[in-house]
Amino acid sequence: MNRSMIKQIGKDNVKKQWGELLLALVLVEVATTFAALITVGIGSFVVSGPLSFGLTYLYYRQTQGDQPGQMMLLEGFKKKFGESFLAGLFLEVVKIIPVIIGIISAFSSLISMINRFRYGMYGYYDYGGGFSFGSLLWSLLQIALTVACIYVFYGLCMAMYILVREQDKTAVGALKKSWAMTKGQKGRLFVFDLSFIGWWILVVLTLGILAIWVSPYYNSAKTVMFNDIYDHSHVADNPDFSFRDEFNGFKDMAGNVKDKAGNMVNRSNEDVAPVAPAPAEPEAPEAPAAPQPAPGMKFCKHCGAQISESAVFCNKCGGQQ
């Protein structure tokens, strides 16, 4: 299915049972926030996995035509606590690394601004305003880590969904199968999330009020997307995984990109091939020199015959000279 069809199915599902789907999201947010408050943040890591499993289970059952019930949110605690906890913890760590990087970067920038202001106010040399190779290296490292975390997250994002659909699957098995299933699908999943940016901007502009529609819509459409990937994948139940294979796959992908770029450059060079110069026009042959009469002779004006220089009439044609 294409993206517009998936989003339309998700929208139709929300219209049928909007209240139940919204209530499930609210209950999960309240439970996670409460657990974080009473345990200084640690509790949210403990309950986020099982609650995510329950929410995924509820939305999945709803796409299968079942009536969603809020007791479904407890499925992760009742049946798959250990596996959902490990899978959820791993996904949370992957998501939080870019946030930590951003906080460190913002803190570093703030310290630098304070130092520039302080040294400038007292007339000292502003050592923090110029170019620094270290700052450039840190910026490149931030970008690389953020991109890597996004790549890994989209590779593992189906793990909870696989745990819901395959009850005997372990957390490690679900993560491995998610990685195998999302090969060639990471870009599709990323673009799917990007397609909701307009909706999230409207949520901000309405001070969060529009989230009562957008959040159930997004989660329902995402479940339909996962259904589509799962149903059309041909991945082994326990796919093999090795970092060497992944590294070789990354090298092959980079090589393909390089080859495509080279082919594009070659095609562009062929399109703008230099125009061959026009062939030079052949020079006109020189006219042969006019014949000269013999001494004491001249040519007849009429027929060109040689006659005596003193002749009045041509002795050949009779023409008067």
C-alpha positions in Angstrom: 0.0 0.0 0.0 1.1 3.5 -0.6 1.4 6.1 2.1 -1.9 8.0 1.2 -3.8 4.7 1.3 -2.3 3.8 4.7 -3.2 7.1 6.2 -6.7 6.9 4.9 -7.2 3.5 6.5 -5.8 4.8 9.7 -8.2 7.8 9.6 -11.2 5.6 9.0 -10.2 3.4 11.9 -10.0 6.4 14.2 -13.4 7.7 13.1 -15.0 4.3 14.2 -13.6 4.3 17.8 -11.9 7.6 18.4 -12.9 7.8 22.1 -11.4 4.5 23.1 -8.2 5.1 21.1 -7.7 8.5 22.6 -8.4 7.3 26.2 -5.7 4.6 25.8 -3.1 7.2 24.8 -4.1 9.4 27.7 -3.9 6.6 30.2 -0.5 5.6 29.0 0.8 9.1 29.3 -0.7 9.5 32.8 0.8 6.2 34.0 4.2 7.0 32.6 4.3 10.5 34.1 3.1 9.3 37.4 5.7 6.5 37.5 8.4 9.1 36.7 7.3 11.5 39.4 7.3 9.0 42.2 10.6 7.4 41.3 12.6 10.5 40.1 12.4 9.4 36.4 13.4 5.7 36.9 9.9 4.4 37.0 9.1 5.6 33.5 11.8 3.3 32.1 10.3 0.4 34.0 6.7 0.8 32.8 7.3 2.4 29.3 8.0 -1.0 27.7 5.0 -2.9 29.0 2.7 0.1 28.5 4.0 0.4 24.9 3.3 -3.3 24.4 -0.3 -2.9 25.7 -0.9 0.2 23.5 0.5 -1.6 20.5 -1.7 -4.6 21.3 -4.8 -2.4 21.6 -4.2 -0.6 18.3 -3.4 -3.9 16.5 -6.6 -5.6 17.8 -8.5 -2.5 16.6 -7.1 -2.8 13.1 -8.3 -6.4 13.1 -11.9 -5.3 13.7 -11.9 -6.0 17.5 -13.4 -3.6 20.0 -10.6 -2.0 21.9 -10.8 -2.1 25.7 -8.6 -0.3 28.2 -7.8 -3.6 30.0 -5.7 -4.4 26.9 -3.1 -1.9 28.1 -2.2 -4.4 30.9 -1.3 -7.2 28.4 2.4 -6.2 28.7 2.4 -6.6 32.5 0.4 -9.8 32.4 2.0 -11.8 29.6 5.2 -10.1 28.3 6.7 -8.0 31.1 10.3 -9.1 30.8 10.5 -9.1 27.0 8.5 -5.8 26.5 10.6 -4.2 29.3 13.9 -5.1 27.6 12.7 -4.1 24.1 11.2 -0.9 25.3 14.4 0.0 27.4 16.6 -0.5 24.3 14.4 1.7 22.1 14.2 4.4 24.8 18.0 4.5 25.1 18.3 4.8 21.3 15.8 7.7 21.4 17.4 9.5 24.3 21.0 9.6 23.0 20.2 12.4 20.5 18.5 14.3 23.3 21.5 13.9 25.6 23.7 15.1 22.7 21.5 18.1 22.2 21.5 19.0 25.9 25.3 18.8 26.1 25.6 20.9 23.0 23.2 23.5 24.3 25.0 23.6 27.7 28.4 24.0 25.9 27.0 26.8 23.8 25.7 28.5 26.9 29.0 28.3 28.7 30.8 29.7 25.6 28.3 32.6 25.4 28.8 33.4 29.2 32.6 33.4 28.8 32.5 35.6 25.7 30.2 38.1 27.5 32.4 38.0 30.7 35.7 38.5 29.0 34.3 41.1 26.6 32.8 43.1 29.5 36.1 43.2 31.4 38.1 44.0 28.3 40.0 40.7 28.1 40.6 38.8 24.9 37.6 36.9 23.7 39.0 33.5 23.2 35.7 31.8 22.4 34.6 33.7 19.3 37.0 32.4 16.7 37.2 29.2 14.6 38.1 26.1 16.6 38.9 22.7 15.0 37.6 21.0 18.2 34.2 22.7 17.9 34.0 21.6 14.2 34.9 18.1 15.1 32.3 18.1 18.0 29.6 19.3 15.6 30.4 16.6 13.0 30.3 14.0 15.8 26.9 15.2 17.0 25.5 15.0 13.5 27.0 11.5 12.9 25.7 10.2 16.3 22.2 11.7 15.7 22.0 10.2 12.2 23.2 6.8 13.5 20.6 6.8 16.3 17.8 7.7 13.9 19.0 4.9 11.5 19.1 2.3 14.4 15.7 3.4 15.8 13.9 2.9 12.5 15.7 -0.4 12.2 14.3 -1.6 15.5 11.0 0.2 15.6 8.9 -2.9 14.8 10.2 -4.9 17.7 7.2 -4.2 20.0 4.9 -4.9 17.2 6.6 -8.3 16.5 6.2 -9.1 20.2 2.5 -8.5 19.9 2.1 -10.7 16.8 4.5 -13.5 17.9 3.8 -14.2 21.5 6.7 -16.7 21.8 9.3 -14.3 20.5 12.0 -13.0 22.9 13.1 -9.4 23.1 16.4 -10.1 21.3 14.6 -12.1 18.6 12.1 -9.3 18.1 14.8 -6.8 17.7 16.7 -9.0 15.3 13.6 -9.6 13.2 12.7 -6.0 13.2 16.1 -5.1 11.9 15.8 -7.7 9.1 12.2 -6.6 8.2 13.1 -2.9 7.9 15.9 -3.4 5.4 14.8 -1.2 2.5 11.9 0.2 4.6 13.7 2.6 6.9 13.4 5.5 4.4 9.7 4.7 3.9 9.1 4.8 7.7 11.1 8.0 8.0 9.1 9.7 5.2 5.9 8.4 6.8 6.7 10.3 10.1 7.7 13.4 8.1 4.3 13.4 6.4 2.8 14.2 9.8 4.9 17.4 10.4 2.1 19.6 9.3 -0.3 18.0 11.8 2.2 18.4 14.6 2.7 22.1 13.8 -1.0 22.6 14.0 -1.0 20.8 17.4 1.6 23.4 18.6 -0.4 26.3 17.2 -3.5 25.1 19.0 -1.6 24.7 22.3 -2.0 20.9 22.1 -5.8 20.8 21.7 -5.6 19.3 18.2 -3.6 16.4 19.7 -6.8 14.7 20.7 -7.3 13.9 17.0 -3.8 13.8 15.6 -2.3 11.4 18.2 -4.9 8.6 17.7 -4.7 9.2 13.9 -0.9 8.9 13.8 -0.8 5.8 16.0 -3.6 4.1 14.0 -1.9 4.9 10.7 1.4 3.7 12.0 -0.1 0.4 13.0 -1.5 0.0 9.5 2.0 0.7 8.2 3.5 -2.0 10.4 0.8 -4.4 9.3 1.7 -3.8 5.7 5.4 -4.3 6.2 4.9 -7.4 8.4 2.4 -9.1 6.0 4.6 -8.5 2.9 8.0 -9.3 4.3 9.7 -12.6 3.6 12.1 -12.7 6.6 13.0 -15.9 8.4 11.6 -16.4 11.9 15.1 -16.1 13.5 17.2 -14.2 11.0 21.0 -14.3 11.3 22.7 -11.1 12.4 26.3 -10.2 12.5 28.0 -6.8 12.7 30.4 -7.9 9.9 27.4 -8.5 7.5 25.9 -5.2 8.5 29.2 -3.4 7.9 29.6 -5.1 4.5 26.1 -4.1 3.7 26.8 -0.6 4.6 29.9 -0.6 2.4 27.9 -2.1 -0.5 25.3 0.6 -0.1 28.0 3.3 -0.1 29.6 1.8 -3.1 26.2 1.8 -5.0 25.7 5.4 -4.1 29.2 6.2 -5.4 28.6 4.3 -8.6 25.3 6.0 -9.2 26.9 9.4 -8.6 29.7 8.5 -11.1 27.2 7.4 -13.7 25.2 10.7 -13.3 28.4 12.7 -13.8 29.4 10.7 -16.9 25.9 11.1 -18.3 26.0 14.9 -17.7 29.4 15.1 -19.4 28.0 13.2 -22.4 25.0 15.6 -22.6 27.4 18.6 -22.7 29.9 17.1 -25.1 32.0 19.8 -27.0 30.6 20.7 -30.5 32.9 19.7 -33.3 34.2 22.6 -35.3 32.6 23.2 -38.7 34.8 21.9 -41.6 36.8 24.6 -43.3 35.6 25.6 -46.8 38.0 24.5 -49.6 40.0 27.3 -51.1 39.1 28.2 -54.6 41.7 27.0 -57.1 43.9 29.8 -58.6 42.9 30.7 -62.1 45.6 29.7 -64.7 47.7 32.5 -66.1 46.4 33.9 -69.4 48.4 32.7 -72.4 50.7 35.2 -74.0 50.9 35.6 -77.8 54.2 34.8 -79.6 56.5 37.8 -80.3 55.1 40.0 -83.2 51.7 38.3 -82.9 48.4 39.1 -81.2 45.1 37.4 -80.5 42.0 38.0 -82.5 39.3 39.9 -80.6 36.6 37.7 -81.9 37.9 34.1 -82.2 41.2 34.3 -80.2 43.4 33.0 -83.0 47.0 34.3 -83.3 47.4 36.8 -86.1 50.1 39.3 -87.1 50.4 42.4 -85.0 49.9 44.6 -88.0 46.8 42.7 -89.4 43.6 44.7 -89.8 41.4 41.6 -90.4 41.6 38.1 -88.9 42.8 35.7 -91.5 40.7 33.0 -89.7 37.3 34.5 -88.9 37.6 37.7 -91.0 36.8 39.9 -88.0 38.1 43.5 -88.1 40.7 44.2 -85.4 
